Structure formats: structure tokens, C-alpha cells
């Protein structure tokens, strides 16, 4: 009976070592880097180009119908 208790104690003791030897999980992957170019840098120029193109198309259509 004492041998069974000793064997159970030894197995329980070594079970703790086995569970500690598993190691930690790998870290999650890094998020992707942000895009290279900001959109707000040329937004005013893009607005001016769109406005001038709109005025040009309106003028061209109005001349065509008259």
C-alpha cells in the first residue's frame, strides 16, 4: 500500500514538470504597416482639378446645345 502511495506521489510530482515544459504560445502576428502615401496631401489639388473639369464639361455642353 505504501508503494502505491509513493508511486502516485512521484507521478503527480513529475506531472507538474511535464506541464511546465510545454512552453508559452507563440506571439500573435504583427499588424500590417500603414499605407505609404497619405490621401490628404493632394486633396485640395484634386478638388480644384475636379471643379475645373466640371466647369469645362458644363461649358462644352452648353455651347453644343446653343
N, CA, C and O atoms as a Maestro MAE file, in Angstrom:
{
 s_m_m2io_version
 :::
 2.0.0
}

f_m_ct {
 s_m_title
 :::
 protein
 m_atom[264] {
  # First column is atom index #
  i_m_mmod_type
  r_m_x_coord
  r_m_y_coord
  r_m_z_coord
  i_m_residue_number
  s_m_chain_name
  s_m_pdb_residue_name
  s_m_pdb_atom_name
  i_m_atomic_number
  :::
  1 25 0.820 -1.200 0.000 1 A "UNK " " N  " 7
  2 3 0.000 0.000 0.000 1 A "UNK " " CA " 6
  3 2 0.860 1.259 0.000 1 A "UNK " " C  " 6
  4 15 0.535 2.250 -0.653 1 A "UNK " " O  " 8
  5 25 1.965 1.201 0.746 2 A "UNK " " N  " 7
  6 3 2.836 2.372 0.807 2 A "UNK " " CA " 6
  7 2 3.543 2.595 -0.539 2 A "UNK " " C  " 6
  8 15 3.823 3.737 -0.904 2 A "UNK " " O  " 8
  9 25 3.828 1.535 -1.267 3 A "UNK " " N  " 7
  10 3 4.473 1.657 -2.576 3 A "UNK " " CA " 6
  11 2 3.536 2.326 -3.582 3 A "UNK " " C  " 6
  12 15 3.979 3.105 -4.426 3 A "UNK " " O  " 8
  13 25 2.226 2.015 -3.489 4 A "UNK " " N  " 7
  14 3 1.265 2.647 -4.389 4 A "UNK " " CA " 6
  15 2 1.183 4.149 -4.112 4 A "UNK " " C  " 6
  16 15 1.125 4.953 -5.043 4 A "UNK " " O  " 8
  17 25 1.177 4.526 -2.831 5 A "UNK " " N  " 7
  18 3 1.119 5.942 -2.492 5 A "UNK " " CA " 6
  19 2 2.390 6.664 -2.935 5 A "UNK " " C  " 6
  20 15 2.329 7.794 -3.419 5 A "UNK " " O  " 8
  21 25 3.541 6.012 -2.769 6 A "UNK " " N  " 7
  22 3 4.815 6.600 -3.187 6 A "UNK " " CA " 6
  23 2 4.842 6.761 -4.706 6 A "UNK " " C  " 6
  24 15 5.274 7.796 -5.214 6 A "UNK " " O  " 8
  25 25 4.389 5.756 -5.418 7 A "UNK " " N  " 7
  26 3 4.362 5.814 -6.885 7 A "UNK " " CA " 6
  27 2 3.402 6.915 -7.353 7 A "UNK " " C  " 6
  28 15 3.719 7.656 -8.284 7 A "UNK " " O  " 8
  29 25 2.245 7.026 -6.723 8 A "UNK " " N  " 7
  30 3 1.279 8.057 -7.087 8 A "UNK " " CA " 6
  31 2 1.856 9.442 -6.790 8 A "UNK " " C  " 6
  32 15 1.651 10.369 -7.573 8 A "UNK " " O  " 8
  33 25 2.557 9.596 -5.700 9 A "UNK " " N  " 7
  34 3 3.157 10.883 -5.356 9 A "UNK " " CA " 6
  35 2 4.231 11.273 -6.367 9 A "UNK " " C  " 6
  36 15 4.302 12.425 -6.795 9 A "UNK " " O  " 8
  37 25 5.054 10.317 -6.742 10 A "UNK " " N  " 7
  38 3 6.116 10.589 -7.731 10 A "UNK " " CA " 6
  39 2 5.509 10.953 -9.085 10 A "UNK " " C  " 6
  40 15 5.967 11.895 -9.730 10 A "UNK " " O  " 8
  41 25 4.491 10.225 -9.519 11 A "UNK " " N  " 7
  42 3 3.846 10.535 -10.797 11 A "UNK " " CA " 6
  43 2 3.186 11.916 -10.761 11 A "UNK " " C  " 6
  44 15 3.266 12.667 -11.732 11 A "UNK " " O  " 8
  45 25 2.542 12.248 -9.654 12 A "UNK " " N  " 7
  46 3 1.916 13.560 -9.518 12 A "UNK " " CA " 6
  47 2 2.966 14.666 -9.548 12 A "UNK " " C  " 6
  48 15 2.742 15.721 -10.142 12 A "UNK " " O  " 8
  49 25 4.120 14.426 -8.905 13 A "UNK " " N  " 7
  50 3 5.209 15.402 -8.885 13 A "UNK " " CA " 6
  51 2 5.768 15.635 -10.290 13 A "UNK " " C  " 6
  52 15 5.979 16.781 -10.687 13 A "UNK " " O  " 8
  53 25 6.007 14.573 -11.035 14 A "UNK " " N  " 7
  54 3 6.558 14.709 -12.384 14 A "UNK " " CA " 6
  55 2 5.538 15.240 -13.388 14 A "UNK " " C  " 6
  56 15 5.917 15.797 -14.418 14 A "UNK " " O  " 8
  57 25 4.251 15.074 -13.097 15 A "UNK " " N  " 7
  58 3 3.220 15.610 -13.984 15 A "UNK " " CA " 6
  59 2 3.307 17.139 -14.011 15 A "UNK " " C  " 6
  60 15 3.051 17.747 -15.050 15 A "UNK " " O  " 8
  61 25 3.659 17.761 -12.901 16 A "UNK " " N  " 7
  62 3 3.831 19.203 -12.857 16 A "UNK " " CA " 6
  63 2 4.995 19.658 -13.728 16 A "UNK " " C  " 6
  64 15 4.907 20.695 -14.385 16 A "UNK " " O  " 8
  65 25 6.088 18.890 -13.739 17 A "UNK " " N  " 7
  66 3 7.228 19.239 -14.585 17 A "UNK " " CA " 6
  67 2 6.874 19.120 -16.065 17 A "UNK " " C  " 6
  68 15 7.298 19.941 -16.879 17 A "UNK " " O  " 8
  69 25 6.110 18.113 -16.402 18 A "UNK " " N  " 7
  70 3 5.735 17.915 -17.802 18 A "UNK " " CA " 6
  71 2 4.843 19.066 -18.269 18 A "UNK " " C  " 6
  72 15 4.997 19.562 -19.385 18 A "UNK " " O  " 8
  73 25 3.918 19.484 -17.418 19 A "UNK " " N  " 7
  74 3 3.023 20.559 -17.842 19 A "UNK " " CA " 6
  75 2 3.758 21.899 -17.915 19 A "UNK " " C  " 6
  76 15 3.376 22.758 -18.710 19 A "UNK " " O  " 8
  77 25 4.795 22.098 -17.111 20 A "UNK " " N  " 7
  78 3 5.567 23.341 -17.177 20 A "UNK " " CA " 6
  79 2 6.489 23.360 -18.388 20 A "UNK " " C  " 6
  80 15 6.895 24.433 -18.833 20 A "UNK " " O  " 8
  81 25 6.822 22.211 -18.920 21 A "UNK " " N  " 7
  82 3 7.754 22.130 -20.042 21 A "UNK " " CA " 6
  83 2 7.077 22.386 -21.383 21 A "UNK " " C  " 6
  84 15 7.744 22.368 -22.417 21 A "UNK " " O  " 8
  85 25 5.773 22.624 -21.390 22 A "UNK " " N  " 7
  86 3 5.070 22.823 -22.644 22 A "UNK " " CA " 6
  87 2 5.444 24.141 -23.311 22 A "UNK " " C  " 6
  88 15 5.419 24.228 -24.539 22 A "UNK " " O  " 8
  89 25 5.780 25.141 -22.560 23 A "UNK " " N  " 7
  90 3 6.174 26.425 -23.146 23 A "UNK " " CA " 6
  91 2 4.975 27.312 -23.390 23 A "UNK " " C  " 6
  92 15 3.827 26.880 -23.283 23 A "UNK " " O  " 8
  93 25 5.256 28.548 -23.717 24 A "UNK " " N  " 7
  94 3 4.201 29.518 -23.971 24 A "UNK " " CA " 6
  95 2 3.773 29.470 -25.432 24 A "UNK " " C  " 6
  96 15 4.503 28.982 -26.295 24 A "UNK " " O  " 8
  97 25 2.604 29.975 -25.684 25 A "UNK " " N  " 7
  98 3 2.104 30.048 -27.058 25 A "UNK " " CA " 6
  99 2 2.900 31.104 -27.820 25 A "UNK " " C  " 6
  100 15 3.371 32.068 -27.218 25 A "UNK " " O  " 8
  101 25 3.056 30.940 -29.128 26 A "UNK " " N  " 7
  102 3 3.791 31.953 -29.903 26 A "UNK " " CA " 6
  103 2 3.015 33.268 -29.921 26 A "UNK " " C  " 6
  104 15 1.787 33.264 -29.831 26 A "UNK " " O  " 8
  105 25 3.717 34.380 -30.035 27 A "UNK " " N  " 7
  106 3 3.026 35.680 -30.045 27 A "UNK " " CA " 6
  107 2 2.187 35.839 -31.312 27 A "UNK " " C  " 6
  108 15 2.509 35.238 -32.337 27 A "UNK " " O  " 8
  109 25 1.127 36.630 -31.262 28 A "UNK " " N  " 7
  110 3 0.309 36.836 -32.465 28 A "UNK " " CA " 6
  111 2 1.101 37.587 -33.524 28 A "UNK " " C  " 6
  112 15 2.039 38.313 -33.194 28 A "UNK " " O  " 8
  113 25 0.738 37.423 -34.787 29 A "UNK " " N  " 7
  114 3 1.478 38.126 -35.849 29 A "UNK " " CA " 6
  115 2 1.284 39.634 -35.745 29 A "UNK " " C  " 6
  116 15 0.274 40.118 -35.235 29 A "UNK " " O  " 8
  117 25 2.271 40.353 -36.238 30 A "UNK " " N  " 7
  118 3 2.231 41.811 -36.200 30 A "UNK " " CA " 6
  119 2 1.195 42.323 -37.210 30 A "UNK " " C  " 6
  120 15 1.003 41.693 -38.250 30 A "UNK " " O  " 8
  121 25 0.521 43.452 -36.932 31 A "UNK " " N  " 7
  122 3 -0.426 44.004 -37.907 31 A "UNK " " CA " 6
  123 2 0.327 44.558 -39.112 31 A "UNK " " C  " 6
  124 15 1.502 44.908 -39.008 31 A "UNK " " O  " 8
  125 25 -0.346 44.636 -40.246 32 A "UNK " " N  " 7
  126 3 0.341 45.156 -41.432 32 A "UNK " " CA " 6
  127 2 0.684 46.636 -41.254 32 A "UNK " " C  " 6
  128 15 0.007 47.347 -40.511 32 A "UNK " " O  " 8
  129 25 1.723 47.092 -41.927 33 A "UNK " " N  " 7
  130 3 2.102 48.503 -41.800 33 A "UNK " " CA " 6
  131 2 1.055 49.396 -42.463 33 A "UNK " " C  " 6
  132 15 0.309 48.934 -43.327 33 A "UNK " " O  " 8
  133 25 0.991 50.659 -42.071 34 A "UNK " " N  " 7
  134 3 0.030 51.570 -42.698 34 A "UNK " " CA " 6
  135 2 0.419 51.844 -44.148 34 A "UNK " " C  " 6
  136 15 1.572 51.647 -44.529 34 A "UNK " " O  " 8
  137 25 -0.536 52.295 -44.955 35 A "UNK " " N  " 7
  138 3 -0.211 52.579 -46.359 35 A "UNK " " CA " 6
  139 2 0.847 53.671 -46.465 35 A "UNK " " C  " 6
  140 15 1.001 54.493 -45.562 35 A "UNK " " O  " 8
  141 25 1.565 53.669 -47.569 36 A "UNK " " N  " 7
  142 3 2.701 54.563 -47.714 36 A "UNK " " CA " 6
  143 2 2.364 56.021 -47.928 36 A "UNK " " C  " 6
  144 15 3.056 56.885 -47.391 36 A "UNK " " O  " 8
  145 25 1.341 56.326 -48.683 37 A "UNK " " N  " 7
  146 3 1.064 57.720 -49.030 37 A "UNK " " CA " 6
  147 2 -0.238 58.185 -48.383 37 A "UNK " " C  " 6
  148 15 -1.246 57.483 -48.453 37 A "UNK " " O  " 8
  149 25 -0.226 59.356 -47.757 38 A "UNK " " N  " 7
  150 3 -1.476 59.878 -47.202 38 A "UNK " " CA " 6
  151 2 -2.356 60.461 -48.311 38 A "UNK " " C  " 6
  152 15 -1.848 60.981 -49.304 38 A "UNK " " O  " 8
  153 25 -3.664 60.374 -48.137 39 A "UNK " " N  " 7
  154 3 -4.561 60.883 -49.163 39 A "UNK " " CA " 6
  155 2 -4.819 62.372 -48.988 39 A "UNK " " C  " 6
  156 15 -5.209 63.035 -49.949 39 A "UNK " " O  " 8
  157 25 -4.618 62.914 -47.808 40 A "UNK " " N  " 7
  158 3 -4.968 64.308 -47.567 40 A "UNK " " CA " 6
  159 2 -3.928 65.293 -48.099 40 A "UNK " " C  " 6
  160 15 -4.166 66.499 -48.044 40 A "UNK " " O  " 8
  161 25 -2.804 64.836 -48.602 41 A "UNK " " N  " 7
  162 3 -1.772 65.737 -49.098 41 A "UNK " " CA " 6
  163 2 -2.189 66.481 -50.355 41 A "UNK " " C  " 6
  164 15 -1.949 67.685 -50.450 41 A "UNK " " O  " 8
  165 25 -2.799 65.819 -51.315 42 A "UNK " " N  " 7
  166 3 -3.171 66.444 -52.577 42 A "UNK " " CA " 6
  167 2 -4.668 66.577 -52.744 42 A "UNK " " C  " 6
  168 15 -5.158 66.705 -53.866 42 A "UNK " " O  " 8
  169 25 -5.401 66.549 -51.647 43 A "UNK " " N  " 7
  170 3 -6.858 66.588 -51.730 43 A "UNK " " CA " 6
  171 2 -7.361 67.922 -52.272 43 A "UNK " " C  " 6
  172 15 -8.323 67.951 -53.039 43 A "UNK " " O  " 8
  173 25 -6.732 69.013 -51.889 44 A "UNK " " N  " 7
  174 3 -7.143 70.333 -52.380 44 A "UNK " " CA " 6
  175 2 -6.899 70.450 -53.881 44 A "UNK " " C  " 6
  176 15 -7.735 70.987 -54.608 44 A "UNK " " O  " 8
  177 25 -5.766 69.954 -54.342 45 A "UNK " " N  " 7
  178 3 -5.456 69.990 -55.786 45 A "UNK " " CA " 6
  179 2 -6.435 69.111 -56.558 45 A "UNK " " C  " 6
  180 15 -6.879 69.483 -57.645 45 A "UNK " " O  " 8
  181 25 -6.769 67.962 -56.010 46 A "UNK " " N  " 7
  182 3 -7.739 67.078 -56.656 46 A "UNK " " CA " 6
  183 2 -9.105 67.753 -56.734 46 A "UNK " " C  " 6
  184 15 -9.801 67.620 -57.740 46 A "UNK " " O  " 8
  185 25 -9.494 68.472 -55.690 47 A "UNK " " N  " 7
  186 3 -10.762 69.194 -55.700 47 A "UNK " " CA " 6
  187 2 -10.755 70.276 -56.784 47 A "UNK " " C  " 6
  188 15 -11.736 70.432 -57.510 47 A "UNK " " O  " 8
  189 25 -9.659 71.018 -56.894 48 A "UNK " " N  " 7
  190 3 -9.572 72.067 -57.915 48 A "UNK " " CA " 6
  191 2 -9.621 71.473 -59.327 48 A "UNK " " C  " 6
  192 15 -10.269 72.031 -60.212 48 A "UNK " " O  " 8
  193 25 -8.947 70.359 -59.534 49 A "UNK " " N  " 7
  194 3 -8.989 69.711 -60.854 49 A "UNK " " CA " 6
  195 2 -10.394 69.231 -61.184 49 A "UNK " " C  " 6
  196 15 -10.853 69.403 -62.314 49 A "UNK " " O  " 8
  197 25 -11.083 68.633 -60.220 50 A "UNK " " N  " 7
  198 3 -12.448 68.163 -60.455 50 A "UNK " " CA " 6
  199 2 -13.387 69.333 -60.728 50 A "UNK " " C  " 6
  200 15 -14.256 69.242 -61.595 50 A "UNK " " O  " 8
  201 25 -13.217 70.436 -59.988 51 A "UNK " " N  " 7
  202 3 -14.050 71.615 -60.209 51 A "UNK " " CA " 6
  203 2 -13.822 72.210 -61.590 51 A "UNK " " C  " 6
  204 15 -14.775 72.572 -62.281 51 A "UNK " " O  " 8
  205 25 -12.558 72.310 -61.992 52 A "UNK " " N  " 7
  206 3 -12.265 72.871 -63.315 52 A "UNK " " CA " 6
  207 2 -12.770 71.952 -64.424 52 A "UNK " " C  " 6
  208 15 -13.253 72.439 -65.446 52 A "UNK " " O  " 8
  209 25 -12.671 70.648 -64.249 53 A "UNK " " N  " 7
  210 3 -13.197 69.721 -65.248 53 A "UNK " " CA " 6
  211 2 -14.714 69.821 -65.327 53 A "UNK " " C  " 6
  212 15 -15.279 69.754 -66.419 53 A "UNK " " O  " 8
  213 25 -15.379 69.978 -64.194 54 A "UNK " " N  " 7
  214 3 -16.834 70.141 -64.181 54 A "UNK " " CA " 6
  215 2 -17.266 71.407 -64.880 54 A "UNK " " C  " 6
  216 15 -18.246 71.403 -65.625 54 A "UNK " " O  " 8
  217 25 -16.548 72.494 -64.650 55 A "UNK " " N  " 7
  218 3 -16.854 73.766 -65.327 55 A "UNK " " CA " 6
  219 2 -16.626 73.622 -66.829 55 A "UNK " " C  " 6
  220 15 -17.429 74.104 -67.628 55 A "UNK " " O  " 8
  221 25 -15.544 72.968 -67.213 56 A "UNK " " N  " 7
  222 3 -15.237 72.760 -68.634 56 A "UNK " " CA " 6
  223 2 -16.328 71.945 -69.320 56 A "UNK " " C  " 6
  224 15 -16.780 72.296 -70.410 56 A "UNK " " O  " 8
  225 25 -16.750 70.850 -68.675 57 A "UNK " " N  " 7
  226 3 -17.785 69.992 -69.286 57 A "UNK " " CA " 6
  227 2 -19.119 70.737 -69.369 57 A "UNK " " C  " 6
  228 15 -19.837 70.606 -70.360 57 A "UNK " " O  " 8
  229 25 -19.451 71.510 -68.348 58 A "UNK " " N  " 7
  230 3 -20.698 72.280 -68.370 58 A "UNK " " CA " 6
  231 2 -20.666 73.311 -69.491 58 A "UNK " " C  " 6
  232 15 -21.654 73.494 -70.202 58 A "UNK " " O  " 8
  233 25 -19.534 73.979 -69.646 59 A "UNK " " N  " 7
  234 3 -19.385 74.975 -70.712 59 A "UNK " " CA " 6
  235 2 -19.477 74.318 -72.089 59 A "UNK " " C  " 6
  236 15 -20.122 74.853 -72.991 59 A "UNK " " O  " 8
  237 25 -18.835 73.162 -72.251 60 A "UNK " " N  " 7
  238 3 -18.845 72.471 -73.526 60 A "UNK " " CA " 6
  239 2 -20.240 71.979 -73.888 60 A "UNK " " C  " 6
  240 15 -20.630 72.057 -75.053 60 A "UNK " " O  " 8
  241 25 -20.992 71.479 -72.929 61 A "UNK " " N  " 7
  242 3 -22.351 71.002 -73.197 61 A "UNK " " CA " 6
  243 2 -23.283 72.181 -73.501 61 A "UNK " " C  " 6
  244 15 -24.152 72.084 -74.368 61 A "UNK " " O  " 8
  245 25 -23.096 73.293 -72.782 62 A "UNK " " N  " 7
  246 3 -23.959 74.453 -73.023 62 A "UNK " " CA " 6
  247 2 -23.702 75.069 -74.402 62 A "UNK " " C  " 6
  248 15 -24.640 75.571 -75.023 62 A "UNK " " O  " 8
  249 25 -22.476 75.045 -74.892 63 A "UNK " " N  " 7
  250 3 -22.169 75.569 -76.234 63 A "UNK " " CA " 6
  251 2 -22.719 74.659 -77.299 63 A "UNK " " C  " 6
  252 15 -23.122 75.122 -78.366 63 A "UNK " " O  " 8
  253 25 -22.743 73.362 -77.028 64 A "UNK " " N  " 7
  254 3 -23.199 72.378 -78.009 64 A "UNK " " CA " 6
  255 2 -24.708 72.508 -78.242 64 A "UNK " " C  " 6
  256 15 -25.171 72.352 -79.372 64 A "UNK " " O  " 8
  257 25 -25.470 72.787 -77.199 65 A "UNK " " N  " 7
  258 3 -26.928 72.867 -77.337 65 A "UNK " " CA " 6
  259 2 -27.390 74.192 -77.908 65 A "UNK " " C  " 6
  260 15 -28.521 74.275 -78.386 65 A "UNK " " O  " 8
  261 25 -26.577 75.225 -77.882 66 A "UNK " " N  " 7
  262 3 -26.989 76.518 -78.411 66 A "UNK " " CA " 6
  263 2 -26.686 76.705 -79.844 66 A "UNK " " C  " 6
  264 15 -26.986 77.758 -80.407 66 A "UNK " " O  " 8
  :::
 }
 m_bond[263] {
  # First column is bond index #
  i_m_from
  i_m_to
  i_m_order
  :::
  1 1 2 1
  2 2 3 1
  3 3 4 2
  4 3 5 1
  5 5 6 1
  6 6 7 1
  7 7 8 2
  8 7 9 1
  9 9 10 1
  10 10 11 1
  11 11 12 2
  12 11 13 1
  13 13 14 1
  14 14 15 1
  15 15 16 2
  16 15 17 1
  17 17 18 1
  18 18 19 1
  19 19 20 2
  20 19 21 1
  21 21 22 1
  22 22 23 1
  23 23 24 2
  24 23 25 1
  25 25 26 1
  26 26 27 1
  27 27 28 2
  28 27 29 1
  29 29 30 1
  30 30 31 1
  31 31 32 2
  32 31 33 1
  33 33 34 1
  34 34 35 1
  35 35 36 2
  36 35 37 1
  37 37 38 1
  38 38 39 1
  39 39 40 2
  40 39 41 1
  41 41 42 1
  42 42 43 1
  43 43 44 2
  44 43 45 1
  45 45 46 1
  46 46 47 1
  47 47 48 2
  48 47 49 1
  49 49 50 1
  50 50 51 1
  51 51 52 2
  52 51 53 1
  53 53 54 1
  54 54 55 1
  55 55 56 2
  56 55 57 1
  57 57 58 1
  58 58 59 1
  59 59 60 2
  60 59 61 1
  61 61 62 1
  62 62 63 1
  63 63 64 2
  64 63 65 1
  65 65 66 1
  66 66 67 1
  67 67 68 2
  68 67 69 1
  69 69 70 1
  70 70 71 1
  71 71 72 2
  72 71 73 1
  73 73 74 1
  74 74 75 1
  75 75 76 2
  76 75 77 1
  77 77 78 1
  78 78 79 1
  79 79 80 2
  80 79 81 1
  81 81 82 1
  82 82 83 1
  83 83 84 2
  84 83 85 1
  85 85 86 1
  86 86 87 1
  87 87 88 2
  88 87 89 1
  89 89 90 1
  90 90 91 1
  91 91 92 2
  92 91 93 1
  93 93 94 1
  94 94 95 1
  95 95 96 2
  96 95 97 1
  97 97 98 1
  98 98 99 1
  99 99 100 2
  100 99 101 1
  101 101 102 1
  102 102 103 1
  103 103 104 2
  104 103 105 1
  105 105 106 1
  106 106 107 1
  107 107 108 2
  108 107 109 1
  109 109 110 1
  110 110 111 1
  111 111 112 2
  112 111 113 1
  113 113 114 1
  114 114 115 1
  115 115 116 2
  116 115 117 1
  117 117 118 1
  118 118 119 1
  119 119 120 2
  120 119 121 1
  121 121 122 1
  122 122 123 1
  123 123 124 2
  124 123 125 1
  125 125 126 1
  126 126 127 1
  127 127 128 2
  128 127 129 1
  129 129 130 1
  130 130 131 1
  131 131 132 2
  132 131 133 1
  133 133 134 1
  134 134 135 1
  135 135 136 2
  136 135 137 1
  137 137 138 1
  138 138 139 1
  139 139 140 2
  140 139 141 1
  141 141 142 1
  142 142 143 1
  143 143 144 2
  144 143 145 1
  145 145 146 1
  146 146 147 1
  147 147 148 2
  148 147 149 1
  149 149 150 1
  150 150 151 1
  151 151 152 2
  152 151 153 1
  153 153 154 1
  154 154 155 1
  155 155 156 2
  156 155 157 1
  157 157 158 1
  158 158 159 1
  159 159 160 2
  160 159 161 1
  161 161 162 1
  162 162 163 1
  163 163 164 2
  164 163 165 1
  165 165 166 1
  166 166 167 1
  167 167 168 2
  168 167 169 1
  169 169 170 1
  170 170 171 1
  171 171 172 2
  172 171 173 1
  173 173 174 1
  174 174 175 1
  175 175 176 2
  176 175 177 1
  177 177 178 1
  178 178 179 1
  179 179 180 2
  180 179 181 1
  181 181 182 1
  182 182 183 1
  183 183 184 2
  184 183 185 1
  185 185 186 1
  186 186 187 1
  187 187 188 2
  188 187 189 1
  189 189 190 1
  190 190 191 1
  191 191 192 2
  192 191 193 1
  193 193 194 1
  194 194 195 1
  195 195 196 2
  196 195 197 1
  197 197 198 1
  198 198 199 1
  199 199 200 2
  200 199 201 1
  201 201 202 1
  202 202 203 1
  203 203 204 2
  204 203 205 1
  205 205 206 1
  206 206 207 1
  207 207 208 2
  208 207 209 1
  209 209 210 1
  210 210 211 1
  211 211 212 2
  212 211 213 1
  213 213 214 1
  214 214 215 1
  215 215 216 2
  216 215 217 1
  217 217 218 1
  218 218 219 1
  219 219 220 2
  220 219 221 1
  221 221 222 1
  222 222 223 1
  223 223 224 2
  224 223 225 1
  225 225 226 1
  226 226 227 1
  227 227 228 2
  228 227 229 1
  229 229 230 1
  230 230 231 1
  231 231 232 2
  232 231 233 1
  233 233 234 1
  234 234 235 1
  235 235 236 2
  236 235 237 1
  237 237 238 1
  238 238 239 1
  239 239 240 2
  240 239 241 1
  241 241 242 1
  242 242 243 1
  243 243 244 2
  244 243 245 1
  245 245 246 1
  246 246 247 1
  247 247 248 2
  248 247 249 1
  249 249 250 1
  250 250 251 1
  251 251 252 2
  252 251 253 1
  253 253 254 1
  254 254 255 1
  255 255 256 2
  256 255 257 1
  257 257 258 1
  258 258 259 1
  259 259 260 2
  260 259 261 1
  261 261 262 1
  262 262 263 1
  263 263 264 2
  :::
 }
}
